[in-house]
Amino acid sequence: MDGGETMELRHLRYFLAVADALNFTTAAQRLGISQPPLSHQIKLLEIELGVDLFERSSRRVTLTKAGEVFRRRALSILEQVKMASEHARSIGQGNSGVLNIGLTGSILIGHFAHIMNTFCAQYPDVEVRTHEMSPGEQIIALKAGRTELSILRSPPEDSDLTLELAWPEKIVVVLSADHRLAHHESIRLEWLNNEKYVSLRLADSRFANYLLNACIANGFVPSITQQVVESYSLLSLVAAGFGVALAPESVSQLSRPNVIYRTLQHPPLVADVYAVSLSTDNPVTQNFLNVLLHQTNHLLPERLECAKK
């Protein structure tokens, strides 16, 4: 604290070393410095504070009342600095913080719920917040900084976004239980020709457009009767007889009265699910992606197997 130098953390550590040892020579040895500079620094600290922190005699060193109070506060300050450093380091490494994820509700039905459980077990100090929204709304939220990650069934055409293939998912046919094709275990798309069709909203979903184009390319020209935002609504309309539908296989985990699911015999359609972010510089986002990819790597060959059939 010479020449206008102000108090630093090292001065608190010097003081605490002396307060613990009650001996300048012993404290200096513990600090790895010589005794005269330590004595000088403590004297400068007392001058800055305007009080004596130690009573010194030829036989011993003791804390003054002011020194006892200062010792308690110095310990508290250093503990807070330690905690702040650890917290900042944890955030910098992605071990704590908040992760906002945009998704459609149907994403939570399949693999994603298990991925979230695994991530939360590995990173208990990260708060994961899911936000249900349409695919278009997810992109807007990403670019506005309201979310850090989106899980989408079709990749957006946007060069500003980073895409990671998460997992492939088979497409199944959704029928009412009394449908004329209900007795078949698997169905060819052309068998659905002239059927009424319930779709996710084409204006909001690239995935819905992918399914529609696949239908047309394979001899099924859908007559769309209803368009909805969520798979839950799609199932309700199928059950009510508004038409057939195509959906990701994970949706078949939802049990609905008067709704059955059948595999596609030809062609075996697959929809890729993507993890989409504006940037992977966020360490929390990167940690989540690492967990996601590790959890789903075993699923990636599934697309190749389907293509061979």
C-alpha positions as CSV (number, residue, x, y, z in Angstrom):
1,M,0.0,0.0,0.0
2,D,2.9,2.3,-0.7
3,G,2.4,5.4,-2.7
4,G,-1.4,5.4,-2.6
5,E,-1.7,1.6,-3.0
6,T,-5.1,0.4,-1.8
7,M,-5.9,-2.8,0.1
8,E,-5.9,-6.0,-1.9
9,L,-6.8,-9.6,-1.2
10,R,-3.2,-10.5,-0.6
11,H,-3.1,-8.0,2.3
12,L,-6.0,-9.9,3.9
13,R,-4.2,-13.1,3.5
14,Y,-1.0,-11.6,5.0
15,F,-3.1,-10.4,8.0
16,L,-4.8,-13.7,8.5
17,A,-1.5,-15.6,8.3
18,V,-0.2,-13.5,11.2
19,A,-3.5,-13.6,13.1
20,D,-3.4,-17.5,12.9
21,A,0.3,-17.9,13.8
22,L,0.5,-14.9,16.2
23,N,4.1,-14.8,15.1
24,F,5.5,-12.8,12.2
25,T,8.4,-15.1,11.5
26,T,6.2,-18.2,11.4
27,A,3.5,-16.4,9.2
28,A,6.2,-15.3,6.8
29,Q,7.5,-18.9,6.4
30,R,4.0,-20.2,5.7
31,L,3.5,-17.5,3.1
32,G,6.9,-18.1,1.5
33,I,8.2,-14.6,2.0
34,S,10.7,-13.0,4.3
35,Q,9.6,-11.5,7.6
36,P,10.6,-7.8,7.1
37,P,8.3,-7.3,4.1
38,L,5.5,-9.0,5.9
39,S,5.8,-6.8,8.9
40,H,6.0,-3.7,6.6
41,Q,2.8,-4.7,4.8
42,I,0.9,-5.3,8.1
43,K,2.0,-1.9,9.3
44,L,0.8,-0.2,6.1
45,L,-2.5,-2.0,6.5
46,E,-2.9,-0.7,10.0
47,I,-2.0,2.8,8.8
48,E,-4.7,2.6,6.1
49,L,-7.3,1.4,8.6
50,G,-6.3,3.9,11.2
51,V,-6.2,1.2,14.0
52,D,-3.7,-1.2,15.4
53,L,-4.6,-4.8,14.6
54,F,-1.9,-6.4,16.8
55,E,-0.4,-5.7,20.1
56,R,3.3,-6.4,19.8
57,S,5.8,-7.1,22.5
58,S,9.2,-8.7,22.7
59,R,7.6,-11.9,24.0
60,R,4.4,-12.3,22.0
61,V,1.9,-10.9,19.4
62,T,-1.8,-10.8,20.1
63,L,-4.9,-9.4,18.3
64,T,-6.4,-6.2,19.4
65,K,-10.2,-5.9,19.7
66,A,-10.2,-4.2,16.3
67,G,-8.0,-7.0,15.0
68,E,-10.4,-9.7,16.2
69,V,-13.3,-8.0,14.3
70,F,-11.2,-7.5,11.2
71,R,-10.2,-11.1,11.3
72,R,-13.8,-12.3,11.2
73,R,-14.6,-9.9,8.4
74,A,-11.5,-10.8,6.4
75,L,-12.3,-14.6,6.7
76,S,-15.8,-13.8,5.4
77,I,-14.6,-11.7,2.5
78,L,-12.1,-14.4,1.4
79,E,-14.8,-17.1,1.6
80,Q,-17.1,-15.0,-0.5
81,V,-14.4,-14.4,-3.1
82,K,-13.7,-18.1,-3.2
83,M,-17.4,-18.9,-3.7
84,A,-17.7,-16.2,-6.4
85,S,-14.6,-17.6,-8.2
86,E,-16.0,-21.1,-8.1
87,H,-19.4,-20.0,-9.3
88,A,-17.8,-18.0,-12.2
89,R,-15.6,-21.0,-13.1
90,S,-18.6,-23.3,-13.0
91,I,-20.6,-21.0,-15.3
92,G,-17.6,-20.7,-17.6
93,Q,-17.3,-24.5,-17.8
94,G,-21.1,-24.9,-18.4
95,N,-21.5,-26.7,-15.0
96,S,-24.2,-24.2,-13.8
97,G,-26.6,-21.7,-15.3
98,V,-29.8,-21.8,-17.2
99,L,-30.6,-23.5,-20.5
100,N,-33.7,-22.5,-22.4
101,I,-34.9,-25.1,-25.0
102,G,-37.6,-24.5,-27.6
103,L,-39.5,-27.5,-28.8
104,T,-42.9,-28.9,-29.8
105,G,-44.7,-30.9,-27.2
106,S,-44.4,-34.2,-29.1
107,I,-40.6,-34.0,-28.9
108,L,-40.9,-34.7,-25.2
109,I,-42.6,-38.1,-25.8
110,G,-39.6,-39.9,-27.2
111,H,-35.8,-39.9,-26.7
112,F,-35.6,-36.3,-25.5
113,A,-37.1,-36.9,-22.0
114,H,-34.4,-39.5,-21.3
115,I,-31.7,-37.1,-22.6
116,M,-32.9,-34.4,-20.3
117,N,-32.9,-36.7,-17.3
118,T,-29.3,-37.8,-18.1
119,F,-28.2,-34.2,-18.5
120,C,-29.8,-33.0,-15.3
121,A,-28.2,-35.9,-13.4
122,Q,-24.7,-35.0,-14.8
123,Y,-25.2,-31.2,-14.4
124,P,-27.5,-30.7,-11.3
125,D,-26.7,-27.0,-11.1
126,V,-28.0,-26.3,-14.6
127,E,-31.7,-25.3,-14.7
128,V,-33.2,-26.6,-17.9
129,R,-36.4,-24.7,-19.0
130,T,-38.4,-26.1,-21.9
131,H,-40.7,-23.8,-24.0
132,E,-43.4,-25.3,-26.2
133,M,-43.8,-23.4,-29.4
134,S,-44.2,-24.0,-33.1
135,P,-41.0,-24.5,-35.3
136,G,-41.3,-21.0,-36.7
137,E,-41.6,-19.5,-33.2
138,Q,-38.6,-21.5,-32.1
139,I,-36.4,-19.9,-34.8
140,I,-37.6,-16.4,-33.7
141,A,-36.9,-17.2,-30.1
142,L,-33.4,-18.4,-30.9
143,K,-32.5,-15.3,-32.8
144,A,-34.0,-13.1,-30.2
145,G,-31.9,-14.8,-27.5
146,R,-34.9,-16.1,-25.5
147,T,-33.7,-19.7,-26.0
148,E,-30.3,-21.2,-26.6
149,L,-31.4,-24.4,-28.3
150,S,-34.3,-25.8,-30.3
151,I,-35.2,-29.4,-31.2
152,L,-36.7,-29.6,-34.6
153,R,-37.8,-32.4,-36.9
154,S,-36.7,-30.6,-40.1
155,P,-33.6,-28.4,-40.5
156,P,-34.3,-24.7,-41.0
157,E,-32.8,-23.1,-44.1
158,D,-30.8,-20.4,-42.2
159,S,-27.0,-20.0,-42.5
160,D,-26.9,-18.2,-39.1
161,L,-27.9,-21.4,-37.3
162,T,-25.8,-24.4,-36.2
163,L,-27.4,-27.8,-36.8
164,E,-26.6,-31.1,-35.1
165,L,-28.2,-34.3,-36.3
166,A,-29.7,-35.7,-33.1
167,W,-31.5,-38.9,-34.1
168,P,-33.6,-40.4,-36.9
169,E,-37.2,-41.4,-36.3
170,K,-39.4,-43.7,-38.3
171,I,-42.8,-42.4,-39.5
172,V,-45.9,-44.4,-38.7
173,V,-49.5,-44.3,-40.1
174,V,-52.2,-43.1,-37.6
175,L,-55.7,-44.6,-38.2
176,S,-59.0,-44.7,-36.4
177,A,-59.5,-48.1,-34.9
178,D,-62.4,-48.8,-37.2
179,H,-60.6,-47.8,-40.4
180,R,-60.8,-50.2,-43.4
181,L,-57.0,-50.8,-43.2
182,A,-56.9,-51.4,-39.4
183,H,-56.4,-55.1,-39.8
184,H,-53.1,-54.6,-41.6
185,E,-49.9,-54.6,-39.5
186,S,-48.1,-52.5,-42.1
187,I,-49.3,-50.2,-44.8
188,R,-48.1,-48.9,-48.1
189,L,-48.6,-45.2,-48.8
190,E,-50.4,-45.8,-52.1
191,W,-53.1,-47.7,-50.2
192,L,-54.1,-44.4,-48.6
193,N,-54.9,-42.7,-51.9
194,N,-58.3,-40.9,-51.8
195,E,-58.2,-40.9,-48.0
196,K,-58.9,-37.7,-46.0
197,Y,-55.7,-36.5,-44.3
198,V,-55.1,-34.6,-41.1
199,S,-51.8,-32.6,-41.1
200,L,-49.7,-30.5,-38.9
201,R,-50.0,-26.9,-40.1
202,L,-48.1,-26.6,-43.3
203,A,-47.3,-22.9,-42.9
204,D,-45.5,-23.5,-39.6
205,S,-43.8,-26.9,-40.1
206,R,-41.2,-28.0,-42.6
207,F,-41.7,-31.5,-41.2
208,A,-45.4,-31.4,-42.3
209,N,-44.3,-30.3,-45.8
210,Y,-41.8,-33.1,-45.9
211,L,-44.5,-35.7,-45.1
212,L,-46.9,-34.2,-47.6
213,N,-44.3,-34.3,-50.4
214,A,-43.4,-37.9,-49.5
215,C,-47.0,-38.9,-49.8
216,I,-47.4,-37.3,-53.2
217,A,-44.2,-38.8,-54.4
218,N,-45.4,-42.3,-53.4
219,G,-48.9,-42.3,-54.9
220,F,-50.9,-40.8,-52.1
221,V,-52.3,-37.4,-52.8
222,P,-53.8,-36.3,-49.5
223,S,-57.1,-34.5,-49.2
224,I,-56.3,-32.3,-46.2
225,T,-59.3,-31.8,-44.0
226,Q,-57.7,-30.2,-41.0
227,Q,-54.4,-28.6,-40.1
228,V,-53.2,-28.4,-36.4
229,V,-50.2,-27.2,-34.4
230,E,-49.6,-30.2,-32.2
231,S,-49.6,-34.0,-32.5
232,Y,-52.0,-34.3,-29.6
233,S,-54.7,-32.4,-31.6
234,L,-53.8,-34.5,-34.7
235,L,-54.6,-37.7,-32.8
236,S,-57.9,-36.4,-31.5
237,L,-59.0,-35.6,-35.1
238,V,-58.0,-39.0,-36.4
239,A,-60.0,-40.6,-33.6
240,A,-63.0,-38.5,-34.5
241,G,-62.8,-39.7,-38.1
242,F,-61.5,-36.6,-39.9
243,G,-58.9,-38.6,-41.7
244,V,-55.6,-40.5,-41.5
245,A,-52.3,-39.0,-40.5
246,L,-48.6,-39.6,-40.5
247,A,-46.6,-39.1,-37.3
248,P,-43.2,-39.8,-35.7
249,E,-43.0,-43.3,-34.2
250,S,-42.6,-41.7,-30.7
251,V,-46.1,-40.4,-30.9
252,S,-47.3,-44.0,-30.8
253,Q,-46.4,-44.0,-27.1
254,L,-49.5,-41.9,-26.6
255,S,-52.6,-44.0,-26.0
256,R,-55.8,-42.5,-27.4
257,P,-59.2,-44.2,-27.6
258,N,-60.1,-45.2,-31.1
259,V,-56.5,-44.6,-32.4
260,I,-54.1,-47.2,-33.7
261,Y,-50.6,-47.0,-35.3
262,R,-49.3,-49.0,-38.2
263,T,-45.8,-49.2,-39.7
264,L,-45.1,-48.1,-43.2
265,Q,-44.3,-51.0,-45.5
266,H,-43.3,-48.9,-48.5
267,P,-41.6,-46.6,-48.5
268,P,-40.1,-46.7,-44.9
269,L,-40.0,-42.9,-44.2
270,V,-37.6,-41.5,-41.7
271,A,-37.5,-38.0,-40.3
272,D,-34.3,-36.6,-38.8
273,V,-34.5,-34.7,-35.6
274,Y,-32.0,-31.8,-35.2
275,A,-30.6,-29.8,-32.4
276,V,-30.5,-26.2,-33.6
277,S,-28.6,-23.3,-32.0
278,L,-27.5,-19.8,-32.9
279,S,-24.1,-20.6,-31.5
280,T,-22.4,-23.4,-29.6
281,D,-20.1,-20.9,-27.8
282,N,-22.3,-21.2,-24.8
283,P,-20.7,-23.9,-22.6
284,V,-24.0,-25.0,-21.1
285,T,-25.4,-25.5,-24.6
286,Q,-22.3,-27.4,-25.7
287,N,-22.5,-29.6,-22.7
288,F,-26.1,-30.4,-23.4
289,L,-25.2,-31.2,-27.1
290,N,-22.4,-33.5,-25.9
291,V,-24.9,-35.5,-23.7
292,L,-27.5,-35.5,-26.5
293,L,-25.1,-36.9,-29.1
294,H,-23.6,-39.5,-26.7
295,Q,-27.1,-40.7,-25.8
296,T,-28.3,-41.0,-29.4
297,N,-25.2,-42.2,-31.4
298,H,-26.6,-45.7,-31.2
299,L,-29.7,-44.6,-33.1
300,L,-28.0,-43.2,-36.1
301,P,-27.6,-46.5,-38.0
302,E,-31.4,-46.8,-38.0
303,R,-31.7,-44.5,-41.0
304,L,-29.3,-46.7,-43.0
305,E,-31.2,-49.9,-42.1
306,C,-34.5,-48.3,-43.2
307,A,-33.0,-47.2,-46.5
308,K,-32.0,-50.8,-47.3
309,K,-35.5,-52.3,-46.9
